[in-house]
Amino acid sequence: MLGRLGSKYFLAMAVFAAALASGATARAHEGGGDEHGGGHGEGGHGDGGHGEGEGGQHGEGNAQHRHGKHHPHEHKATIGLDFVAGFGKVPFAVQSAPPPNGAPPGYESGAARTASQSFVLGTAFHLLPHTAFGVRLPFSFGEFSPPDGSTRGTGALGNIELEAEYERHMSHHLELFFVLGFSMPTGQVNPIPENIGELPNSAIDVGLLDKGALNRAASLARGGEETALFELKRWGINPKIGVNYRMGALTITPYIKMENLIASTSSLAKGYLGELIPAVRAGYRVGQFEPALKLWAPIIFAGAEEGEKKVGFVVEPQLVFHHGNVRPMLGVIIPVAGPAADPSTNIGVRLGVAAAF
């Protein structure tokens, strides 16, 4: 039920974002603004507030990003919504078989199939020359189907991230961008205890464990590119640097991001989790449509769990639609290797909309 409710929330928020975008488009034309004004092209550098066509400053479908030289009418703000429907399997607190003495059944560590809907709502404002400040709000809904045949659903807040971005046009074809994100442990989640099978039911908060599993499912469905938004109980310092290169209808955007995730509590076994994410996106615009392909490789260089895959590889074909200052987009996230692909593949279907004011 919560999964269906999450979809309704998405539709309502998408309509809201599109309505705002329509107003922004009208004001831009009234003021003589250019539809490509206000930032980078469709080269995309992240999700949600700074995401690949999903909303914010760096969207692949974002009018915040310009196609070439500066224009006198700059867009001052962007808003966007990035939605990913995920399907796969995640670690889960599974209810064990009832004991023979008639006592209530306990819980054990296992896995469950999941259908998740994760959202990243982002907004950003250009307050200084070449510099913007933004915020990203992640939240999720989902349903779990463990092997015992039961179904459990929940919703969860992720880690809110504040961001600052600097952008500089190096030439007519080349633009440099640098983003610094600071994520906070706002997610109401708990990891599954290693000794969960030995704990009494009174010591287990199943609701918080399910929220933790849901955030894990959301992270895997997004191909491990946004771990900082969904990781359990960690502060994040997340720099990212890249370039937009444009030649005619072709846009190529390579970038690299580092997520430095620091435990907010001593209860976590690993005090520091480090992840490096090199990525590249190439898109070719034909009229109002831009087919594109994005590739990234999440690399865990510190704090990996024993037996966890440290290197991943993810492919996302995309289609962006350009309409004034509005950039809807569709993508399919396909993990080829790494935690999102092994031992169970987690597929994500991405829908996004971004608008510039």
N, C-alpha and C positions, 0 to 999 in steps of 0.2 A: 504493500500500500504506500509506503513512504517513497518507493521508487517512482510510482506513478505520480505522487504528489510533487516530487522533485521535477518531473517533466513539465507539470503545469506551471511551476515556478519559473522554469526556463522560458516557456512560451510567453508568459506575462512580462518577464524582464526583457526578452528580445524585442517584443512589441514596444516596450517603454524606450529602449535604446534607439530603435528605429524611428520612433516619434521625435526624440530629441535630435536625431540626425537630420530628419526632414526639416526641422526648424533651423538647424545650423546651416543647411544647404541654402535655404531661402535667404537667410541673412547674408550669406557669403555672396550670392548673386546680386542682392540688392546693393551691397557695398562694393561691388566690382571685384570681389575676391576671385582667385583662380582655384579651380578644383584640385590642383596639385600643390597648393601652398601649404606651408606649415610644418615641414620636418623632413623625414626620410621617405624613400619610395616604398614599394611593397616588399622590401627585402626582409622584414621581420626579424626580431631579435629576442623573442621570448613569448610567454603566454600571458593572457589576461591583460594586466595594465600595460605590459610592454611586449605583447605577444604577436605571433605570426597570424595576422589577420583576425585575431580573436579579440582585440581591443586594447587600447592604450597607445603609447607613444610609438612603438616600433611595429605595429601590425602589418602583416603582408597585405592586408586589405585596408590599410589605414591611410587616410588622407593627411595624417600628421606628417607623413614622409614624402618629400617632394621628389620630382623626377629630374631635377637639374638645378638651374640657377635660382637664386632667391627672387621672391616676388614681394611687392610692397605690402600686400595684405596677408599677414601671417595668421594662422590659426592659433588661438591662445589656449585651447583646452581640447582634450579628447576624452571620450568615454567608450567603453567596450565591454562586451560580454563574451566569454569563451566557455563553451559547453562541450564536455567529452562524455559520451556514453561508453562505458567499459564493460567488457565481458571476459571472464577468466576465472582463475582460482587463486585464493590467498590463504595464508595461515589463519587459523580460526580456533576459538574455544568451543570444542565439540562436547556435547553432553554425553557422558559415558552411560553404559548399560546399568539399569537399576541393580543394586546389590541384593543378594538373596535374603537379607534380613529385613527387607521392606523399607529401608532408609531411603531418603531422597537421592536420586542419582547425582553424582558430582560432574566435574568437567575435566577434560584432558586436551592436550594440544593436538590439533589436527589441521585439516584444510577444508574449505568449502567453496563451492562455485558461487560466483557473485555477479550481479548485474548492478553496476554503479552509475550514478550520474553526478559528475563533478562540475562545478561552476567556478570561474574566476571572474569577478567583477572588478574592472580597473578604470581608473581615471587619472589624468595627468594635466598639469598646468605649466605653461611657459612663463615663468616669473622673472627670469633674467635672460639677457642675450645668450643664445646657444645653450641655455640650461633650462631643464624642466624638472618638476618634482611631482611624484605620483604615489598612489597607494593601490595595492591589490588585495582583494578580499576573497579567499577561497572557501567554499563550503560544498558539501556533498550529501547525497542521499543514496541508499542502496538496499538490496535484499540479498540474503545469503541462503544457500541451500546446502547444508552439511549432509554427510552420508546417512545420518539417522532418519532422513526423510522430512524433518521439520523445516520450517522457514522462519527466519528472523530478519527484521528490517530495522533500519535506524537512520539517523542523520547526524552529521558532524561538521563542526567548524574546523578549518585548517589554520595555518599560521599566517597572520596578516603581515604583509611586507610593505615597507616604505622604500621608495626608490628615488634616486637622483640621476639625471642623465645629462651628459654633455655631448653636443654634436657639432661638427665642423666640416664644411665643404672644402675639400682640398683642391678640387678642380671641377670642371663641368661634369665629369663622369664619375668622380670618386668622392665619397663622403665617409668620414670617420665618426664613430660613436663609442661612448663609454658610459656604462651604467653601473651604479653601485646600489645594491639592494641590502636592506637590513630586515630580516624576518624575525618575528617574535613568537614565542611558544604559546600561542593563544588557543591551540587545539585542545579540546577536552577529551583526552584519550589516554589509554593505558596500554603498554605492551603486554603480551601474554607472558606470565611468569614461567620460568623454566620448570618450576616444581608445582605447576598448577594441579597435577593429579594428586598431590599430597595435601592440598589445602582444603579446608572445609568450605562449604558453600557460603557461609557467613563471611568469609575472608575474600570472596571473589565478587567483584562488581562487573557482572556480565555486560551491563550497558556500556561501560567505559571500554571494555575489551572489544566489543563490537564496533564502537566508534574508531578505535585504533585500527581494526581490521579494514574498516571502510576507507580510512585515509591511506592505508597501504594499497588498497585496490585502486584508489584514484591515482596514486603516484605511478603504479605499474601501467594503468591504462594510458597514461600520458608518456609512456616510454622512458620513465626515469629522468626526464628533462627538468622537472620541477620538484625535486625531492625536498627542497627547503620549505615549500608551501605545505607539505603533508607529513614531514618527518615528526616523530613523537618527541615531545619535550626537549626541543633544542632551539637555541638562538642561532641565527644565520647571518654571516657576512658574505655577500655574494656579488663579487665584481664580474663584469662582462665587458669585452671589448671586441669590436669588429668593424667591418667596412661595408658600404653599399657601393657596388660598381655597376654603372649603367651604360649600355651601348645600344642606342635605338630602343627597340622593344624588349631587349634582354636585360634582366636584373640578376646579379649574382651577389649573394650576401654570405660571406664566411664570418664566423665569430667563434669565440671561445669563452666559456663561463666557468668560474670556480665557485663551488659552494662549500663554505667552511662552517660546519654545523657543530655547535658547542653545547654540551649537555647542560640543561638547566636544573638538574637534580642529580644527586650522587647515586640514585637508585639504578641509573643506566650503567651497563657494563663497560661501554666505550665512552670515554669523555669527549672524544673528538671524532667526527666523521667528515672525511674530505672527499669531494667528488669533482672531477674535471670533465667538462662537456664540450668537446669540439663539434662544430656543426657547420653545415653549408646549405644554402637554399638557392635554387635557380628557378626563375620564372620568365615566361615569354608572353607578353601581352598581345592579344589578337582582338582588336576592337575593345569591347567592354569586359572581355574575359581574359583571365590570366591563368593558364595551367602552369603548375609548378611542381617541383620535387624537392623535398627537404630530407637531409640525412644527418644523423647525429650519433655519437658514440659515448654514452655515459661510462666514465672510468672511475671506479672507487679506488683511491690511492691510499686511504687511511681509514681504519675503523671497520673494515668489512667483517661480517660474521663468519664463523668457521663454516666452510663449505659453500659460501655464497659466491656466485659468479662476480668477478671484479670488473669485467669489461663487457659492455653491451654494444649492440648496433641496431639502429632503428631507421625505418624508411617511412616517409609520409608523403604520398601523392596528394596534391591539393588543387582546388579550383577556386579562384577569387573572382568576384564580380565587382566591377567599378561603376559606381553610379553617383556622380557628384561627389559629395563628401562622405558617402556611405560605402562601406566595404564588407559585404557579406562574404563568407567563405565556407568551404566544405573540405575536410581532410579525413584520411583514414590512416591511423597510426598502426604500423605493422612492425613489431619487434622481431628481429632475426636472431639475435643472440643476447645473452645476459640475463639478469634477474627477471625481466619482463617476458622472456621467452622460455625460460627453463627454471623449474621443471614443467610449468604449464604456461602456454602462450596467453597473454592478455592483450586483446585487441581493443583499440579505441576508435570511435567515430566522432570526429570533431565538427562542431558547428559554431560559427562565430559571426559577430557583427561589430564593427567599429565605426565611429563617427567623429568628425572634427568640427569644432566651433570657431 
